[in-house]
């Protein structure tokens, strides 16, 4: 089974621009979560989508948004980029159903640099 | 909110055992996890333990859970240079709440 894939792997943007990152979960997984990883703050949860609906949300400003498509692929968008948005953005997928063991598998990440 | 705590750095010699410790925050967490991250890569799920267990062994990995002290540990037996990486513990709330990671350096 293929793992979680993320595109692009690297991205350089300028302050004020917007960016869209893409994530394809493991086949059969319906939940996709996004995390931001920075040296200072570590791993922070952005949001989770399940069956095209946002199920949970972390404490990030509204500039960070996401969506999920019917095939479970997900995108996240960051508008009006700031220097502090430079980070590794990790996508993780899981089956997502309650009552079963919660195993979350991560993709390789997208390294975003904002200049 | 409260932080999941881990020591930042651990150095061991090849062939020795490594023990990475973690203190988590939520006593109602149902699952506790260990992830490994190598340079330039995402997080690899190593193992997890259900909260009603005290110990779980998986090949070279042993997880110990002390619910009273909210303490979790990961023991890696016969540590190899390929085990050099950052190890994260995480507790499950509505999402995974991660520690800052322990950087493990294995020297020959």
Backbone of each chain as ProteinMPNN parsed JSONL, in Angstrom:
{"seq_chain_A": "XXXXXXXXXXXXXXXXXXXXXXXXXXXXXXXXXXXXXXXXXXXXXXXXXXXXXXXXXXXXXXXXXXXXXXXXXXXXXXXXXXXXXXXXXXXXXXXXXXXXXXXXXXXXXXXXXXX", "coords_chain_A": {"N_chain_A": [[0.849, -1.186, 0.0], [0.571, 2.195, -0.826], [2.132, 4.955, 0.826], [1.401, 7.963, 2.709], [1.252, 10.762, 0.679], [2.706, 13.89, -0.166], [2.537, 16.996, -1.782], [3.778, 20.167, -2.973], [7.182, 19.068, -2.268], [8.98, 20.973, -1.469], [8.896, 24.495, -1.115], [9.086, 27.88, -1.938], [8.084, 31.004, -0.957], [6.907, 34.419, -1.064], [6.434, 36.962, 1.387], [3.075, 37.821, 2.046], [2.022, 36.515, -0.116], [-0.026, 33.699, -1.173], [-0.467, 30.182, -0.483], [-0.902, 26.779, -1.508], [-1.089, 23.555, -0.296], [-0.844, 20.054, -0.848], [-2.238, 16.848, -0.062], [-2.286, 13.361, -0.186], [-3.97, 10.746, 1.183], [-3.359, 7.497, 2.73], [-4.628, 4.734, 0.96], [-8.023, 4.085, 1.494], [-8.098, 5.354, 3.926], [-9.899, 7.79, 5.69], [-9.611, 10.01, 7.19], [-7.828, 12.999, 7.442], [-5.225, 14.796, 8.796], [-3.567, 17.86, 9.597], [-0.414, 19.2, 10.452], [1.806, 21.611, 11.817], [5.261, 22.024, 11.878], [7.799, 23.499, 13.637], [11.057, 24.712, 14.676], [10.905, 26.16, 17.062], [8.267, 25.962, 18.18], [7.639, 23.322, 17.899], [5.647, 20.475, 17.108], [2.518, 21.274, 15.964], [-0.969, 21.06, 15.967], [-3.086, 21.624, 13.248], [-5.616, 21.222, 11.76], [-8.262, 18.777, 11.268], [-9.724, 16.702, 8.865], [-12.557, 14.812, 7.988], [-14.335, 12.689, 5.99], [-14.874, 14.831, 4.204], [-15.505, 16.911, 5.881], [-14.633, 19.362, 8.269], [-13.405, 18.238, 11.241], [-12.018, 18.682, 13.586], [-10.189, 21.406, 15.018], [-7.219, 23.268, 15.376], [-5.386, 25.814, 17.181], [-4.997, 28.122, 15.309], [-4.669, 31.045, 13.203], [-7.284, 32.426, 11.039], [-6.177, 32.573, 8.566], [-5.191, 30.205, 7.853], [-6.448, 27.48, 6.242], [-8.418, 24.695, 5.137], [-9.4, 21.851, 3.12], [-11.266, 18.966, 2.141], [-11.554, 16.447, -0.261], [-13.871, 14.339, -2.112], [-12.521, 11.994, -2.597], [-10.937, 11.721, -0.453], [-8.516, 13.051, -0.545], [-6.646, 15.902, 0.503], [-6.322, 19.433, 0.866], [-4.41, 22.176, 2.059], [-4.493, 25.63, 2.725], [-2.715, 28.614, 2.929], [-3.078, 31.931, 3.459], [-1.966, 35.293, 2.775], [0.861, 35.203, 3.51], [3.223, 35.038, 6.192], [6.477, 35.688, 7.621], [6.818, 34.028, 9.782], [5.404, 31.795, 9.11], [6.994, 30.011, 7.914], [7.909, 26.727, 7.815], [7.789, 23.15, 8.409], [5.258, 21.408, 6.972], [3.131, 18.958, 7.856], [1.241, 16.203, 6.865], [-1.146, 13.859, 7.932], [-2.634, 10.657, 7.906], [-5.466, 8.625, 8.773], [-7.658, 5.872, 9.562], [-9.893, 6.863, 10.841], [-12.334, 6.234, 12.008], [-14.393, 5.945, 14.916], [-13.918, 3.886, 17.811], [-12.073, 2.101, 16.91], [-8.623, 1.137, 16.816], [-6.493, 3.935, 16.997], [-4.472, 4.889, 14.606], [-2.131, 6.916, 13.258], [-0.655, 7.987, 10.341], [2.108, 9.524, 8.885], [2.974, 11.797, 6.228], [5.831, 12.795, 4.152], [6.085, 15.507, 4.368], [5.847, 19.046, 3.578], [8.147, 21.447, 2.94], [8.025, 24.698, 3.677], [9.199, 27.827, 2.863], [9.216, 31.157, 3.676], [9.97, 34.237, 2.371]], "CA_chain_A": [[0.0, 0.0, 0.0], [1.363, 3.414, -0.85], [2.007, 5.758, 2.034], [0.863, 9.308, 2.561], [2.086, 11.585, -0.205], [2.489, 15.33, -0.067], [3.152, 17.803, -2.83], [5.153, 19.843, -3.345], [8.02, 18.791, -1.115], [9.632, 22.228, -1.084], [8.2, 25.664, -1.653], [9.57, 29.177, -1.467], [7.099, 32.04, -1.26], [7.197, 35.756, -0.546], [5.44, 37.506, 2.326], [1.875, 38.374, 1.438], [1.455, 35.58, -1.085], [-0.76, 32.578, -0.599], [0.096, 28.904, -0.892], [-1.76, 25.613, -1.346], [-0.356, 22.312, -0.151], [-1.72, 18.934, -1.138], [-1.963, 15.61, 0.66], [-3.07, 12.191, -0.551], [-3.84, 9.797, 2.288], [-3.274, 6.076, 2.438], [-5.879, 4.243, 0.391], [-8.954, 3.583, 2.504], [-8.14, 6.276, 5.072], [-10.85, 8.872, 5.454], [-9.258, 11.165, 8.016], [-6.562, 13.666, 7.148], [-4.883, 15.862, 9.738], [-2.42, 18.69, 9.225], [0.394, 19.699, 11.556], [2.919, 22.507, 11.501], [6.436, 21.749, 12.709], [8.843, 24.519, 13.655], [12.034, 24.455, 15.748], [10.528, 26.799, 18.319], [6.976, 25.512, 18.711], [7.462, 21.88, 17.753], [4.542, 20.008, 16.267], [1.25, 21.842, 16.389], [-2.105, 20.591, 15.191], [-3.82, 22.652, 12.513], [-7.006, 20.786, 11.631], [-8.526, 17.43, 10.799], [-10.899, 16.516, 8.015], [-13.078, 13.447, 7.892], [-15.475, 12.664, 5.061], [-15.055, 16.161, 3.601], [-15.938, 17.882, 6.897], [-13.63, 19.646, 9.298], [-13.874, 17.606, 12.465], [-11.346, 19.34, 14.696], [-9.382, 22.546, 14.587], [-6.274, 23.762, 16.363], [-5.419, 27.236, 17.5], [-4.3, 28.884, 14.28], [-5.54, 32.096, 12.662], [-8.129, 32.077, 9.909], [-5.396, 32.532, 7.305], [-4.945, 28.782, 7.587], [-7.708, 26.81, 5.949], [-8.23, 23.428, 4.452], [-10.591, 21.198, 2.624], [-11.065, 17.573, 1.771], [-12.356, 16.074, -1.418], [-14.606, 13.079, -1.947], [-11.581, 10.86, -2.642], [-10.178, 11.888, 0.8], [-7.363, 13.94, -0.697], [-6.876, 17.148, 1.228], [-5.461, 20.578, 0.614], [-4.452, 23.268, 3.016], [-4.172, 26.913, 2.117], [-2.307, 29.691, 3.838], [-3.151, 33.206, 2.745], [-1.196, 36.412, 3.322], [1.97, 34.552, 4.209], [4.13, 35.786, 7.065], [7.77, 35.011, 7.789], [6.644, 32.993, 10.804], [4.74, 30.61, 8.559], [8.04, 29.098, 7.442], [7.799, 25.529, 8.645], [7.504, 21.883, 7.742], [3.839, 21.104, 7.119], [2.975, 17.506, 7.804], [-0.1, 15.668, 6.726], [-1.241, 12.518, 8.493], [-3.924, 10.034, 7.623], [-5.892, 7.5, 9.59], [-8.981, 5.382, 9.158], [-10.753, 7.946, 11.297], [-13.586, 5.839, 12.652], [-14.303, 5.75, 16.357], [-14.048, 2.507, 18.24], [-10.967, 1.275, 16.441], [-7.315, 1.664, 17.218], [-6.174, 5.173, 16.296], [-3.115, 4.893, 14.08], [-1.992, 8.047, 12.353], [0.545, 7.827, 9.535], [2.513, 10.825, 8.372], [3.689, 11.97, 4.982], [7.185, 13.342, 4.299], [6.02, 16.933, 4.669], [6.179, 20.107, 2.628], [8.969, 22.484, 3.581], [7.654, 26.024, 3.174], [10.06, 28.934, 3.267], [8.641, 32.457, 3.332], [11.041, 35.255, 2.385]], "C_chain_A": [[0.882, 1.232, 0.0], [1.108, 4.198, 0.427], [1.346, 7.082, 1.736], [1.802, 10.116, 1.667], [1.693, 13.046, -0.071], [3.203, 16.028, -1.212], [2.841, 19.266, -2.613], [5.983, 19.506, -2.101], [8.692, 20.059, -0.589], [8.956, 23.389, -1.802], [8.839, 26.913, -1.066], [8.572, 30.235, -1.918], [7.546, 33.355, -0.624], [6.082, 36.173, 0.405], [4.261, 38.102, 1.571], [1.234, 37.456, 0.399], [0.612, 34.524, -0.372], [-0.174, 31.278, -1.163], [-0.927, 27.796, -0.648], [-0.893, 24.363, -1.327], [-1.338, 21.159, -0.315], [-1.275, 17.666, -0.406], [-2.879, 14.501, 0.139], [-2.888, 11.135, 0.526], [-3.641, 8.371, 1.791], [-4.645, 5.612, 1.938], [-6.769, 3.646, 1.482], [-9.051, 4.457, 3.743], [-9.043, 7.458, 4.742], [-10.543, 10.119, 6.271], [-7.905, 11.699, 7.606], [-6.383, 14.797, 8.149], [-3.658, 16.595, 9.237], [-1.746, 19.211, 10.485], [1.46, 20.637, 11.005], [4.069, 22.171, 12.43], [7.46, 22.852, 12.548], [9.81, 24.225, 14.782], [11.578, 25.028, 17.095], [9.285, 26.213, 18.959], [6.772, 24.016, 18.628], [6.318, 21.557, 16.81], [3.231, 20.54, 16.811], [0.162, 21.438, 15.418], [-2.835, 21.765, 14.545], [-5.298, 22.313, 12.42], [-7.066, 19.352, 11.129], [-9.785, 17.439, 9.96], [-11.263, 15.045, 7.964], [-14.323, 13.506, 7.026], [-15.874, 14.074, 4.627], [-15.489, 17.244, 4.597], [-14.798, 18.121, 7.884], [-14.153, 19.131, 10.628], [-13.264, 18.252, 13.707], [-10.454, 20.447, 14.163], [-8.461, 22.953, 15.724], [-6.369, 25.259, 16.496], [-4.568, 28.041, 16.527], [-5.248, 29.942, 13.715], [-6.284, 31.64, 11.417], [-7.415, 32.074, 8.571], [-5.091, 31.086, 6.889], [-6.3, 28.099, 7.374], [-7.425, 25.51, 5.219], [-9.52, 22.949, 3.849], [-10.241, 19.763, 2.285], [-12.036, 17.231, 0.664], [-12.99, 14.695, -1.202], [-13.695, 11.856, -2.005], [-10.621, 10.889, -1.445], [-8.903, 12.705, 0.66], [-7.683, 15.279, -0.024], [-5.895, 18.217, 0.758], [-5.524, 21.517, 1.806], [-3.93, 24.528, 2.338], [-3.757, 27.882, 3.207], [-2.315, 30.983, 3.027], [-2.296, 34.237, 3.471], [-0.028, 35.904, 4.166], [2.802, 35.529, 5.023], [5.418, 34.989, 7.219], [7.636, 33.844, 8.761], [5.916, 31.754, 10.324], [5.734, 29.619, 7.976], [8.089, 27.893, 8.379], [7.756, 24.301, 7.757], [6.036, 21.576, 8.016], [3.636, 19.622, 6.845], [1.505, 17.139, 7.725], [-0.08, 14.252, 7.298], [-2.604, 11.936, 8.175], [-4.196, 8.882, 8.576], [-7.249, 7.035, 9.089], [-10.067, 6.352, 9.61], [-12.02, 7.541, 11.998], [-13.38, 5.651, 14.147], [-14.453, 4.26, 16.665], [-12.984, 1.578, 17.712], [-9.657, 1.935, 16.853], [-6.966, 2.868, 16.341], [-4.718, 5.156, 15.88], [-3.017, 5.975, 13.024], [-0.635, 7.956, 11.658], [0.845, 9.139, 8.815], [3.164, 10.741, 6.993], [5.054, 12.584, 5.221], [7.215, 14.838, 4.573], [6.308, 17.816, 3.468], [6.949, 21.164, 3.399], [8.657, 23.813, 2.923], [8.609, 27.059, 3.741], [9.426, 30.224, 2.772], [9.732, 33.517, 3.462], [10.46, 36.66, 2.314]], "O_chain_A": [[1.849, 1.298, 0.759], [0.036, 4.124, 1.027], [0.801, 7.296, 0.653], [3.013, 10.138, 1.89], [0.525, 13.39, 0.109], [4.333, 15.685, -1.561], [1.762, 19.599, -2.123], [5.493, 19.658, -0.982], [8.937, 20.186, 0.61], [8.509, 23.266, -2.943], [9.097, 26.996, 0.135], [8.256, 30.347, -3.103], [8.434, 33.391, 0.229], [4.928, 35.778, 0.238], [4.439, 38.803, 0.574], [0.055, 37.598, 0.074], [0.55, 34.472, 0.856], [0.517, 31.281, -2.181], [-1.716, 27.862, 0.294], [-0.074, 24.141, -2.219], [-2.513, 21.273, 0.036], [-0.086, 17.452, -0.169], [-4.092, 14.682, 0.036], [-1.77, 10.677, 0.76], [-3.742, 8.086, 0.598], [-5.682, 6.049, 2.436], [-6.331, 2.817, 2.28], [-9.988, 4.316, 4.528], [-8.961, 8.044, 3.663], [-11.153, 11.167, 6.061], [-6.949, 10.94, 7.443], [-7.263, 15.64, 8.327], [-2.817, 16.027, 8.541], [-2.403, 19.608, 11.448], [1.943, 20.475, 9.885], [3.875, 22.046, 13.639], [7.933, 23.11, 11.441], [9.442, 23.56, 15.75], [11.841, 24.439, 18.144], [9.261, 25.99, 20.169], [5.833, 23.486, 19.221], [6.06, 22.276, 15.845], [2.873, 20.295, 17.963], [0.348, 21.469, 14.202], [-3.156, 22.758, 15.198], [-6.139, 23.042, 12.947], [-6.083, 18.792, 10.641], [-10.775, 18.091, 10.292], [-10.404, 14.165, 7.906], [-15.247, 14.274, 7.294], [-17.044, 14.454, 4.676], [-15.804, 18.365, 4.198], [-14.093, 17.191, 8.278], [-15.219, 19.542, 11.086], [-13.914, 18.356, 14.748], [-10.024, 20.424, 13.01], [-8.864, 22.98, 16.887], [-7.3, 25.892, 15.998], [-3.528, 28.579, 16.905], [-6.467, 29.772, 13.738], [-5.964, 30.612, 10.821], [-7.966, 31.632, 7.564], [-4.778, 30.802, 5.733], [-7.177, 28.148, 8.237], [-6.312, 25.273, 4.748], [-10.583, 23.544, 4.031], [-9.071, 19.4, 2.159], [-13.186, 17.669, 0.658], [-12.681, 13.993, -0.239], [-14.063, 10.79, -1.51], [-9.62, 10.173, -1.427], [-8.268, 13.021, 1.666], [-8.832, 15.72, 0.01], [-4.787, 17.919, 0.312], [-6.552, 21.637, 2.473], [-3.04, 24.479, 1.489], [-4.375, 27.953, 4.269], [-1.62, 31.091, 2.016], [-1.951, 34.064, 4.639], [0.048, 36.149, 5.37], [3.051, 36.666, 4.621], [5.452, 33.781, 6.982], [8.264, 32.8, 8.583], [5.822, 30.766, 11.053], [5.359, 28.513, 7.587], [8.286, 28.036, 9.586], [7.695, 24.394, 6.531], [5.624, 21.494, 9.173], [3.929, 19.114, 5.763], [0.658, 17.694, 8.424], [0.911, 13.535, 7.152], [-3.609, 12.647, 8.177], [-3.279, 8.255, 9.108], [-7.903, 7.714, 8.297], [-11.022, 6.631, 8.884], [-12.726, 8.394, 12.536], [-12.305, 5.241, 14.584], [-15.029, 3.494, 15.893], [-12.986, 0.389, 18.029], [-9.603, 3.119, 17.188], [-7.118, 2.833, 15.12], [-3.829, 5.381, 16.701], [-3.731, 5.952, 12.022], [0.403, 7.859, 12.312], [-0.033, 9.768, 8.224], [3.811, 9.753, 6.647], [5.41, 12.87, 6.364], [8.249, 15.38, 4.964], [6.921, 17.395, 2.486], [6.46, 21.707, 4.389], [8.982, 24.032, 1.756], [8.798, 27.15, 4.954], [9.134, 30.364, 1.585], [10.339, 33.676, 4.521], [11.208, 37.638, 2.316]]}, "seq_chain_B": "XXXXXXXXXXXXXXXXXXXXXXXXXXXXXXXXXXXXXXXXXXXXXXXXXXXXXXXXXXXXXXXXXXXXXXXXXXXXXXXXXXXXXXXXXXXXXXXXXXXXXXXXXXXX", "coords_chain_B": {"N_chain_B": [[-1.932, 25.581, 27.099], [-1.034, 22.543, 28.896], [2.232, 21.047, 28.544], [3.58, 18.228, 26.815], [6.3, 16.575, 28.09], [9.693, 16.036, 27.328], [13.067, 14.902, 27.598], [15.728, 16.637, 25.986], [17.942, 15.587, 24.695], [19.899, 12.65, 24.057], [22.628, 10.506, 24.349], [24.124, 7.548, 23.298], [26.102, 4.533, 23.249], [26.761, 2.411, 20.499], [25.09, -0.703, 20.497], [24.439, -0.584, 23.168], [21.606, -0.149, 25.441], [18.942, 2.149, 24.92], [17.065, 4.562, 26.65], [14.279, 6.464, 26.47], [12.494, 9.056, 27.854], [9.258, 10.318, 28.841], [6.822, 12.635, 29.889], [3.442, 12.851, 30.12], [0.318, 14.682, 29.719], [-2.454, 14.297, 29.94], [-4.505, 12.407, 31.775], [-6.592, 10.952, 30.856], [-6.025, 10.091, 28.355], [-6.334, 7.786, 25.766], [-4.638, 6.435, 24.095], [-1.104, 6.232, 23.723], [1.785, 7.308, 22.077], [4.765, 6.559, 20.196], [6.885, 8.164, 18.0], [9.239, 8.358, 15.288], [11.613, 10.496, 13.827], [13.593, 11.068, 11.13], [16.317, 12.981, 9.684], [15.072, 15.44, 7.484], [12.764, 14.052, 6.926], [9.375, 12.767, 7.299], [7.227, 11.836, 10.067], [7.621, 8.694, 11.569], [5.576, 6.137, 12.609], [6.305, 4.347, 15.417], [5.481, 2.717, 17.584], [2.735, 2.061, 19.817], [0.821, 2.395, 22.824], [-1.894, 1.155, 24.613], [-3.967, 2.687, 27.03], [-4.706, 1.023, 29.132], [-2.737, -0.751, 29.503], [0.417, -1.796, 30.888], [2.846, -2.348, 29.834], [4.454, -2.83, 26.712], [5.871, -4.849, 24.248], [7.816, -4.853, 21.354], [9.642, -6.31, 19.229], [12.765, -4.888, 19.188], [11.903, -2.846, 20.722], [10.582, -1.561, 23.738], [7.875, -0.467, 25.522], [7.021, 1.31, 28.37], [4.504, 2.099, 30.686], [3.445, 4.277, 33.137], [0.773, 5.062, 34.704], [-0.007, 6.393, 36.977], [1.959, 8.27, 37.498], [1.894, 9.517, 35.1], [3.804, 8.841, 33.163], [5.793, 7.842, 30.515], [7.855, 5.576, 28.771], [10.375, 4.711, 26.372], [12.214, 2.026, 25.455], [15.026, 1.095, 23.675], [16.503, -1.697, 22.605], [19.862, -2.96, 22.123], [20.973, -0.759, 20.595], [21.449, 0.799, 17.451], [23.473, 2.53, 14.97], [21.783, 3.423, 13.02], [19.545, 4.04, 14.442], [19.763, 6.581, 15.265], [18.125, 9.57, 15.557], [15.267, 11.769, 15.892], [13.031, 11.358, 18.519], [9.652, 11.262, 19.231], [7.195, 11.526, 21.71], [3.674, 11.133, 22.046], [0.39, 12.075, 22.997], [-3.036, 11.138, 22.779], [-5.523, 13.356, 22.195], [-8.127, 15.214, 21.003], [-6.628, 15.484, 18.863], [-3.253, 14.545, 18.007], [-1.043, 15.256, 20.599], [2.061, 16.427, 20.851], [5.313, 15.877, 22.323], [8.386, 17.826, 22.52], [10.374, 16.388, 21.428], [13.093, 14.032, 21.525], [16.423, 14.012, 20.852], [18.289, 11.477, 19.677], [21.5, 10.274, 19.734], [23.628, 7.948, 18.423], [26.645, 6.517, 18.998], [29.543, 4.991, 17.501]], "CA_chain_B": [[-2.179, 24.292, 27.744], [0.156, 21.887, 29.423], [3.11, 20.475, 27.542], [4.17, 16.91, 26.957], [7.703, 16.867, 28.361], [10.736, 15.058, 27.021], [14.422, 15.427, 27.626], [16.042, 17.073, 24.63], [19.079, 14.942, 24.045], [20.417, 11.429, 24.656], [23.72, 9.923, 23.588], [24.451, 6.196, 23.745], [27.043, 3.816, 22.387], [26.194, 1.323, 19.707], [24.999, -1.951, 21.237], [23.813, -0.341, 24.476], [20.177, 0.152, 25.414], [18.551, 3.561, 25.054], [15.763, 4.776, 27.294], [13.774, 7.821, 26.245], [11.406, 9.273, 28.795], [8.233, 11.299, 28.464], [5.74, 12.862, 30.842], [2.317, 13.378, 29.372], [-0.488, 15.606, 30.511], [-3.867, 13.982, 30.066], [-4.656, 11.068, 32.34], [-7.664, 10.233, 30.17], [-5.571, 9.695, 27.019], [-6.554, 6.361, 25.549], [-3.461, 5.888, 23.435], [0.132, 7.006, 23.796], [2.517, 6.917, 20.878], [6.151, 6.945, 19.935], [7.214, 8.395, 16.597], [10.657, 8.603, 14.981], [11.804, 11.389, 12.689], [14.968, 11.183, 10.627], [16.504, 14.284, 9.044], [14.423, 15.667, 6.204], [11.665, 13.113, 6.706], [8.197, 12.902, 8.142], [7.234, 11.05, 11.302], [7.348, 7.271, 11.401], [4.958, 5.54, 13.789], [7.093, 3.214, 15.89], [4.667, 1.854, 18.414], [1.819, 2.783, 20.691], [0.348, 1.575, 23.927], [-3.232, 1.497, 25.078], [-3.83, 3.195, 28.401], [-4.956, 0.01, 30.158], [-1.571, -1.627, 29.527], [1.594, -1.288, 31.591], [4.046, -2.603, 29.058], [4.275, -3.43, 25.392], [7.16, -5.138, 23.63], [7.716, -5.014, 19.906], [11.014, -6.565, 18.779], [13.771, -4.23, 20.057], [11.27, -1.722, 21.423], [9.744, -1.837, 24.895], [7.209, 0.727, 26.042], [6.51, 1.189, 29.738], [3.547, 3.149, 31.019], [3.11, 4.469, 34.544], [-0.362, 5.99, 34.616], [-0.089, 7.183, 38.207], [2.874, 9.407, 37.342], [1.759, 9.988, 33.706], [5.152, 8.692, 32.639], [5.924, 6.898, 29.414], [9.246, 5.438, 28.336], [10.673, 3.856, 25.226], [13.534, 1.416, 25.548], [15.499, 0.488, 22.436], [17.579, -2.632, 22.916], [20.902, -3.118, 21.105], [20.829, 0.438, 19.763], [22.311, 0.846, 16.282], [23.667, 3.894, 14.466], [20.569, 3.762, 12.266], [18.495, 4.51, 15.358], [19.967, 8.012, 15.5], [16.959, 10.291, 15.03], [14.501, 12.442, 16.944], [11.921, 10.534, 18.951], [8.566, 12.049, 19.812], [6.048, 10.864, 22.306], [2.442, 11.875, 21.781], [-0.836, 11.583, 23.619], [-4.179, 11.383, 21.913], [-6.721, 14.069, 22.625], [-8.863, 15.227, 19.733], [-5.537, 15.316, 17.907], [-2.056, 14.115, 18.733], [-0.316, 16.298, 21.299], [3.431, 15.915, 20.833], [6.418, 16.505, 23.018], [9.315, 18.552, 21.644], [11.265, 15.426, 20.81], [14.402, 13.707, 22.107], [17.388, 13.72, 19.806], [19.125, 10.336, 20.064], [22.736, 10.12, 18.983], [24.262, 6.658, 18.687], [28.04, 6.592, 18.568], [30.139, 3.661, 17.31]], "C_chain_B": [[-0.899, 23.677, 28.26], [0.934, 21.234, 28.288], [3.437, 19.036, 27.867], [5.677, 17.129, 27.049], [8.608, 15.694, 27.987], [12.081, 15.711, 27.237], [14.861, 15.66, 26.186], [17.053, 16.195, 23.917], [19.496, 13.699, 24.801], [21.502, 10.878, 23.75], [24.041, 8.551, 24.162], [25.463, 5.589, 22.784], [26.314, 2.684, 21.685], [26.214, 0.024, 20.52], [24.394, -1.804, 22.615], [22.307, -0.19, 24.307], [19.969, 1.655, 25.571], [17.211, 3.609, 25.756], [15.386, 6.239, 27.132], [12.522, 7.996, 27.086], [10.48, 10.404, 28.363], [7.232, 11.416, 29.606], [4.586, 13.489, 30.08], [1.346, 14.094, 30.304], [-1.888, 15.1, 30.829], [-4.059, 12.546, 30.543], [-5.77, 10.277, 31.643], [-7.281, 9.832, 28.746], [-5.72, 8.196, 26.848], [-5.35, 5.684, 24.921], [-2.282, 6.83, 23.617], [1.075, 6.429, 22.758], [3.993, 7.302, 20.964], [6.36, 7.025, 18.432], [8.713, 8.665, 16.472], [10.73, 9.519, 13.767], [13.276, 11.462, 12.338], [15.1, 12.499, 9.869], [15.815, 14.365, 7.693], [13.229, 14.78, 5.928], [10.465, 13.443, 7.581], [8.338, 12.037, 9.382], [6.844, 9.607, 11.003], [6.749, 6.733, 12.69], [5.742, 4.307, 14.195], [6.222, 2.207, 16.626], [3.708, 2.721, 19.216], [1.37, 1.825, 21.78], [-1.029, 2.075, 24.338], [-3.149, 1.8, 26.567], [-4.115, 2.154, 29.477], [-3.834, -1.02, 30.24], [-0.457, -0.971, 30.335], [2.849, -1.386, 30.734], [3.642, -3.177, 27.7], [5.646, -3.645, 24.79], [6.94, -5.421, 22.158], [9.132, -5.095, 19.378], [11.993, -5.84, 19.703], [13.164, -3.125, 20.921], [10.43, -2.225, 22.591], [9.172, -0.516, 25.39], [6.708, 0.414, 27.442], [5.611, 2.377, 30.031], [3.263, 3.141, 32.506], [2.007, 5.529, 34.593], [-0.434, 6.9, 35.84], [0.768, 8.443, 38.076], [2.767, 10.036, 35.966], [3.125, 9.967, 33.025], [5.183, 7.552, 31.634], [7.396, 6.783, 29.058], [9.331, 4.489, 27.156], [12.083, 3.331, 25.402], [13.847, 0.773, 24.2], [16.669, -0.402, 22.809], [18.578, -2.669, 21.769], [20.853, -1.964, 20.093], [21.889, 0.466, 18.655], [22.447, 2.292, 15.794], [22.454, 4.353, 13.647], [19.416, 4.2, 13.132], [18.662, 5.993, 15.689], [18.866, 8.793, 14.801], [16.355, 11.089, 16.178], [13.279, 11.58, 17.237], [10.888, 11.403, 19.671], [7.589, 11.133, 20.515], [4.832, 11.745, 22.061], [1.291, 11.223, 22.524], [-2.001, 11.951, 22.71], [-5.271, 12.115, 22.678], [-7.646, 14.053, 21.425], [-7.884, 15.208, 18.564], [-4.357, 14.779, 18.692], [-1.357, 15.34, 19.315], [1.097, 15.78, 21.516], [4.325, 16.618, 21.837], [7.342, 17.16, 22.006], [10.334, 17.627, 20.998], [12.579, 15.256, 21.552], [15.328, 13.314, 20.98], [18.321, 12.622, 20.307], [20.331, 10.248, 19.143], [23.388, 8.803, 19.388], [25.672, 6.705, 18.124], [28.644, 5.198, 18.468], [31.03, 3.281, 18.483]], "O_chain_B": [[0.187, 24.227, 28.08], [0.389, 20.914, 27.231], [3.559, 18.659, 29.032], [6.265, 17.787, 26.192], [8.323, 14.535, 28.288], [12.227, 16.924, 27.08], [14.417, 14.962, 25.274], [17.031, 16.07, 22.692], [19.46, 13.672, 26.031], [21.325, 10.791, 22.535], [24.21, 8.404, 25.373], [25.653, 6.066, 21.665], [25.377, 2.089, 22.218], [27.218, -0.31, 21.149], [23.889, -2.774, 23.18], [21.795, -0.113, 23.19], [20.725, 2.336, 26.264], [16.327, 2.795, 25.489], [16.089, 7.133, 27.602], [11.603, 7.178, 27.031], [10.867, 11.311, 27.626], [6.845, 10.417, 30.213], [4.741, 14.544, 29.464], [1.531, 14.109, 31.521], [-2.448, 15.437, 31.873], [-3.807, 11.594, 29.804], [-5.874, 9.064, 31.824], [-8.108, 9.294, 28.008], [-5.278, 7.423, 27.698], [-5.073, 4.513, 25.18], [-2.435, 8.051, 23.659], [1.154, 5.214, 22.581], [4.395, 8.215, 21.684], [6.058, 6.089, 17.691], [9.363, 9.132, 17.408], [9.994, 9.338, 12.797], [14.102, 11.868, 13.155], [14.093, 13.073, 9.453], [15.954, 13.471, 6.859], [12.727, 14.756, 4.804], [10.536, 14.283, 8.479], [9.428, 11.566, 9.706], [5.879, 9.337, 10.289], [7.354, 6.86, 13.754], [5.842, 3.342, 13.436], [6.229, 1.013, 16.328], [3.85, 3.941, 19.285], [1.521, 0.608, 21.667], [-1.277, 3.279, 24.397], [-2.332, 1.215, 27.278], [-3.79, 2.387, 30.642], [-3.947, -2.025, 30.941], [-0.398, 0.253, 30.452], [3.79, -0.608, 30.892], [2.649, -3.891, 27.562], [6.49, -2.749, 24.811], [6.012, -6.13, 21.77], [9.757, -4.07, 19.108], [12.046, -6.149, 20.893], [13.852, -2.54, 21.758], [9.668, -3.184, 22.459], [9.91, 0.436, 25.643], [6.059, -0.606, 27.674], [5.919, 3.513, 29.669], [2.885, 2.113, 33.069], [2.275, 6.729, 34.533], [-0.872, 8.046, 35.742], [0.364, 9.532, 38.483], [3.479, 10.999, 35.679], [3.542, 10.941, 32.399], [4.672, 6.459, 31.877], [8.111, 7.785, 29.044], [8.497, 3.603, 26.967], [13.036, 4.105, 25.487], [13.048, 0.011, 23.657], [17.703, 0.078, 23.273], [18.227, -2.448, 20.61], [20.708, -2.183, 18.89], [23.065, 0.192, 18.894], [21.651, 3.161, 16.152], [22.148, 5.544, 13.599], [18.406, 4.683, 12.62], [17.793, 6.589, 16.326], [18.697, 8.685, 13.586], [16.872, 11.082, 17.295], [12.584, 11.131, 16.326], [11.209, 12.165, 20.583], [7.202, 10.093, 19.983], [4.955, 12.958, 21.889], [1.22, 10.002, 22.662], [-1.955, 12.938, 21.976], [-5.853, 11.609, 23.637], [-7.926, 12.986, 20.879], [-8.266, 14.95, 17.423], [-4.449, 14.579, 19.903], [-1.112, 16.325, 18.619], [1.314, 14.824, 22.262], [4.127, 17.789, 22.16], [7.125, 17.072, 20.798], [11.079, 18.047, 20.112], [13.112, 16.204, 22.13], [15.042, 12.379, 20.232], [19.064, 12.831, 21.266], [20.192, 10.159, 17.923], [23.664, 8.578, 20.566], [25.87, 6.909, 16.926], [28.302, 4.316, 19.256], [31.612, 2.197, 18.491]]}, "name": "protein", "num_of_chains": 2, "seq": "XXXXXXXXXXXXXXXXXXXXXXXXXXXXXXXXXXXXXXXXXXXXXXXXXXXXXXXXXXXXXXXXXXXXXXXXXXXXXXXXXXXXXXXXXXXXXXXXXXXXXXXXXXXXXXXXXXXXXXXXXXXXXXXXXXXXXXXXXXXXXXXXXXXXXXXXXXXXXXXXXXXXXXXXXXXXXXXXXXXXXXXXXXXXXXXXXXXXXXXXXXXXXXXXXXXXXXXXXXXXXXX"}
